[in-house]
């Protein structure tokens, strides 16, 4: 019974956080499909809500856009998806790439780099549309991302939350032939 109540409470908290961001999101017209992904890692539910743009130009489906260094410029802040900025919700505190995030909701951005280390930006302000205005005073952390080359083309921006074989979890972001990732552990 206690686990059922805890699960119900968690669902209500996540629903309330998403609902509180919806009025700001509804003011703009979405261009891309959106997805909510969620995974329970070491007893902690981690949820990500994000836009999933395609490599194909929405105005001319035959045109395949260059993603990294093209649609998503290098060394500039990107909202990690389309439309409103990506939302991360964690029920318990986590250590994300060496930074402690208290339980709650955050907006994720990224600064991809062609030659250096790409960064994940964690911002305490939620409900943002796009990348501007970006409140640097609300930035909680800049976290290094691991960059890998993929064998197969990923035509739609895709995020995943998976168990990490070495413990904890890992957040992955894949598009074109590139995957970025960052590990996390649940703080007890």
C-alpha positions in Angstrom: 0.0 0.0 0.0 2.8 2.4 0.9 4.5 1.8 -2.5 1.2 2.4 -4.3 0.8 5.7 -2.5 4.4 6.7 -3.2 3.9 5.9 -6.9 0.6 7.9 -7.0 2.2 10.8 -5.3 5.1 10.8 -7.8 2.7 10.7 -10.8 0.8 13.6 -9.3 4.0 15.7 -8.8 5.1 14.9 -12.4 1.7 15.8 -13.8 1.6 19.0 -11.8 5.1 20.1 -13.0 4.2 19.4 -16.7 0.8 21.1 -16.3 2.4 24.2 -14.8 4.6 24.6 -17.9 1.8 24.0 -20.4 0.3 27.5 -20.4 3.6 29.0 -21.6 4.1 26.2 -24.1 0.5 26.6 -25.5 1.2 30.2 -26.5 3.5 29.0 -29.3 2.8 26.7 -32.3 4.7 23.4 -32.1 6.5 22.3 -35.3 7.8 18.9 -34.2 6.3 15.9 -32.5 7.0 15.6 -28.8 7.7 12.7 -26.5 7.8 12.0 -22.8 10.2 9.3 -21.7 10.6 8.0 -18.2 12.6 5.3 -16.5 13.0 4.1 -12.9 16.7 3.8 -12.1 17.7 2.6 -8.6 14.2 3.4 -7.2 14.2 6.9 -8.7 11.9 8.0 -11.6 13.6 10.2 -14.1 11.4 11.8 -16.8 12.3 13.9 -19.9 9.8 15.8 -22.0 11.3 17.0 -25.4 10.6 17.9 -29.0 11.7 15.4 -31.7 12.6 17.3 -34.9 13.5 15.3 -38.0 16.6 15.7 -40.3 14.2 16.3 -43.2 13.2 20.0 -43.6 9.5 20.3 -42.5 8.9 22.7 -45.4 10.6 20.5 -48.0 10.7 16.8 -46.9 13.1 15.9 -49.7 15.7 18.2 -48.3 17.8 16.5 -45.6 19.4 19.1 -43.3 22.9 19.0 -41.9 22.4 18.8 -38.1 25.6 19.3 -36.2 27.3 22.5 -37.3 24.3 23.3 -39.5 20.8 23.3 -38.1 22.4 23.1 -34.6 25.4 25.4 -34.7 28.6 24.6 -32.9 29.5 26.5 -29.8 26.0 28.0 -29.3 23.3 27.2 -26.8 20.6 24.7 -28.2 17.4 23.7 -26.5 17.9 20.0 -27.2 15.0 19.4 -29.4 12.3 21.6 -30.9 9.8 24.2 -29.7 9.9 24.5 -25.9 13.2 23.6 -24.2 13.7 20.1 -22.9 12.3 19.4 -19.4 14.0 17.0 -16.9 12.2 15.8 -13.8 13.8 13.8 -11.1 11.9 12.5 -8.0 15.1 12.1 -5.9 18.4 14.0 -5.9 20.8 12.7 -8.6 24.5 13.2 -9.3 24.5 14.1 -13.0 28.0 14.0 -14.5 29.5 15.2 -11.2 26.8 17.8 -10.3 24.2 17.2 -7.6 20.6 18.1 -8.8 18.1 18.2 -6.0 14.7 16.5 -6.7 12.6 18.7 -9.0 12.3 20.0 -12.5 14.9 21.5 -14.7 15.3 22.8 -18.3 18.2 21.2 -20.3 20.2 22.9 -23.0 23.3 21.9 -24.8 26.3 23.6 -26.3 27.7 21.2 -29.0 31.4 21.6 -29.9 33.1 20.3 -33.0 36.5 20.1 -31.6 36.2 20.5 -27.8 33.9 19.0 -25.1 30.2 19.6 -25.6 28.3 20.8 -22.6 24.9 20.0 -21.0 23.4 23.1 -19.4 21.0 22.6 -16.5 18.8 25.6 -15.8 16.4 26.0 -12.9 13.8 28.0 -14.9 11.2 25.8 -16.6 8.6 26.6 -19.2 11.0 28.3 -21.6 10.3 28.4 -25.3 13.3 28.0 -27.6 16.6 29.4 -26.3 15.8 33.0 -25.7 15.5 34.6 -23.3 18.0 32.4 -21.4 18.5 33.4 -17.8 22.1 32.6 -17.0 21.4 33.5 -13.3 19.2 30.4 -13.2 21.9 28.1 -14.6 22.7 25.4 -12.1 25.5 23.6 -14.0 27.5 23.0 -17.2 28.3 19.3 -17.5 30.7 17.6 -19.9 29.1 15.3 -22.4 30.7 12.2 -23.9 30.5 12.2 -27.7 30.4 9.0 -29.8 30.1 8.4 -33.6 27.2 6.1 -34.5 27.2 3.4 -37.2 23.7 4.2 -38.4 22.0 7.4 -39.2 19.4 8.7 -36.7 16.8 10.7 -38.7 14.8 12.1 -35.7 16.3 13.6 -32.6 16.1 10.9 -29.9 16.7 10.9 -26.2 16.9 7.8 -23.9 17.2 7.1 -20.2 18.9 3.8 -19.6 20.5 1.7 -16.9 24.3 2.2 -16.9 26.1 -1.2 -16.8 28.5 0.3 -14.2 25.7 1.5 -12.0 23.1 4.3 -12.0 21.7 5.5 -15.3 22.8 7.3 -18.4 21.0 9.9 -20.5 21.6 9.7 -24.2 20.9 12.1 -27.1 21.2 10.8 -30.7 20.8 12.6 -34.0 22.5 12.2 -37.4 25.5 10.0 -36.7 26.3 11.4 -33.3 25.4 10.4 -29.8 26.0 12.5 -26.7 25.7 11.0 -23.2 26.0 11.7 -19.5 25.9 9.3 -16.6 23.9 9.8 -13.4 23.6 8.1 -10.0 20.8 8.4 -7.5 21.8 10.2 -4.3 20.7 8.3 -1.2 
